[in-house]
Amino acid sequence: MRVFLKAIFLAIISPVLSLQAQTEADSAAIKKAALDYVEGWYEGNVERMERAVHPELAKRIVRTDQSGRSRLEQMSAMTLVQGVKRGGGKDTPVAQQQMDVFILDIFQNTASTKAVMSGWIDYMHLAKWNGEWKIVNVLWELKPQKKSQ
């Protein structure tokens, strides 16, 4: 009987507890952080990028050389912000500036998002840091180049 009651408790209460941080305000703040990152890149807007990322951001991509060996390249928050200072994606024509952001998951003070941009896709991990949602990790991949005819 005790096991049965515990199972019922977990079935009813656990989903409620896991929804605590999944408020509309959190969802909006997560999306805002991701859009500050994406739109800040295209605008060359340092303030938006700095607002979006945690100072200890790790942005990584796996590159494979001609022999098939993989290596991990990393970009820090400072490197990313410096890229924005140099103009970021301002050279990308507005018609080609893809800015699709999807929240994949939220659990308490963590979230995962996907940003589809013109030339790449970013998978981001965010954390609620001092009451604000900040991007702490990005794993990204370039989109395949379209062959011109």
N, C-alpha and C positions, 0 to 999 in steps of 0.2 A: 504494500500500500504506500509506503514511504517513497519508494522509487517511482511509483505511478504519480504521486503528487508532485514530486520533484520534476518529472518529465513534463507535466502539465504547466507547472510554474515556468520552466524554461521555454516552453513553446509559446506561452502568452507574454511573458515579461521580456525575454531576450530581444524579440523584434522591436519592442518599444524602446528599450535601452539603446539599441544600435541606431535609432532614428534621432537621438538627442541633437547631434550636430547637423543633421540634415534639414535645416530650416531653409525657408525661402531666402532669408537674408544671407545665409552662408552660401547657398547656390549662386546668388547674385554677386557676392563678393569674390567667389572663386572665378566665375566667368569674367568679372571685371579685371582681376589680376591677369588672367590669360589674354584678354583683349588689350590690356595695357602693354603687355609683352609683344603681341603680334602687331598691333597698330603702332606702337612706339617704334618698332623696327622699320615699318614702312614710312612713317613720318620723320624718322631721324630724331625722335623726341626722347632725349636722355631722361627727362623727369619721369615720363611714363615707364620707361624700362627700369629705372632705379626703383620706382614704386612697386613694380611687379616682382622683382627678384630678391631673394635673400642674399646678403653679402657673401655668403659662402656657397653660392650656386655652383653646381657641377653640371656642365652641359657636355655630353659625350656623343661620339659617333664611332662606329666600327668601320674601319677602312681595310680593304683587302688589296695587297699588292699583286703584281703580275704573277708571282709564284704561288699565289693562293694563301699566303700567310696574312692573318688578321692582326691589326694593331688598334688600340683604343686611343683616339684623339680626344683631348679635353679642352674645354673653354671655361674660364672662370667668369664670375660676374663682372669683374673689372675688364676683362677682354671683350665681353659682350657689350658693355657700356661704351668702351672705346670705339667699337665698331659702329655703334649708333652715333657717336660724336662725329665720326667720319662720314656720316650720311646714311648708314644702315641700308635700308631697302628703298631709299628715296628715288633711285634710278628705275625702280620697277614701275612700269606704266600702271596707272590707276586701274585700267580695265583688266590687268593681269594680277592684281593684288588679291589673292585668295585669302580669306580670313575666317575660316570655318572652325569654330571652337565647340567641342563636345565634352561634357562632364561624364566621365566613365564610371566614377565611384566616389563616394564620400563616406568616411567612417571617422566619427568623432573629430579629431583635429587634423585629419589627413584627407587628401583628395587626389584623384588622378584625372587628368584631362588629356585630350588629343586636339592638337591644332593642325589643321591642314592649310598650308600656305602655298604660294605659287610654285616653289621649287623643292619643297621638302615637307616632311611631316614631323612634328614634335610631340612626343609623349612626355607629359610633365607630371611631376609629383609636387603637390603643394602642402604646406603645413600652416596651421594657424599659429602665428608667431606674434606674441604681444598683442593679441586681439585682431591682427590683420592676416589675411591669406597671402602667403609669399611662395613663389616658385623656388624650390630647393634643388630639384634634379630635373634634367631634361635629357632624354635619349632620343636622338633624331636620326632620320634617314632621308637621303636625297631621293626625289622622284626620278624615275627613268626619263632620260632625255628623249623628246619626240624627234623622230628622224624627219628632216625636211625633204620634200620631194622635188 
